[in-house]
Amino acid sequence: MRRALETMAIENFPACREVQEVRSLPKAGDQHPDSVLAALERERGTFDVVLYHHDGAPAAKSDPVIERMRQTWKASAFDEPLVAVVPMRETEAWLLVDHESLARVLNVRRLGRVAVSGPEVEACRDPKAVIETLLRDEAGMNSKKHGVLRNFYVSVAETTDIEELRKVPAFRRWWNDMIEALEGLGYQYG
C-alpha cells in the first residue's frame, strides 16, 4: 500500500512530498467495528486516513460486514476518512498480477506456468494455493518454512508494477476511493 500511495502522491498530488508509514493494527482483532474503533482510539492523532481491509468473497458475507463498518465509522467521533480495501476474493491475488515482478522475486528468467495474470487475478479461486505452487515449482521453496511467505510477499509488494495493479478492478476502486479521501482532506493537484 505504501508504494501505491507514493505513486498516487506523485501522480495526483505532486506538492505532497512524503507518505507517512502505513501501519497494520493487529489489536483491531477480528475486524468487528467495536474492536476496530477501540484500536483506533488508542492511535488517535497518529493517522489521517483509515484503510479498512476485508476480503471480498463471498460478497453475500463480506458486503454486510463492510457496510456495517462504514455505518459505524460514520456514527463515530472520528473525522478521518475510512477507505475500504476490498479485493474481489483475497488480497493475495493482487500479488499475481505482474509476472515480470514474480519472475524477478523468484529469481527465474520467466515463469513456467501461472494460472492467472493481469486483471484476471481477481477470478483466481485460491491465490494462496497458486502462490504456494509458484514458490515450490518455480523456485524450489517451501512456503511452510519460517519467513518464506512473508519475504515473498514483501519482495513482490516492493517490485510489482503499480500500473499493472491499477488494471485490477478492486484495486482501481481502492485507488479512486483513496484519491477522493485525500481530496476531501484538502490535498490538491499541483
Secondary structure, DSSP 8 states (H G I E B T S, - for coil): -HHHHHHHHHHH-TT----------GGGTT--HHHHHHHHHHTTTS-S-EEEE---SSHHHHHHHHHHHHHHHHHSS--S-EEEE--SS-GGGGGGS-HHHHHHHHT-SS-S--S--GGGGGG-S-HHHHHHHIIIIIH---TTSTTHHHHHHHHHHHHS-HHHHTTSHHHHHHHHHHHHHHHHTT----
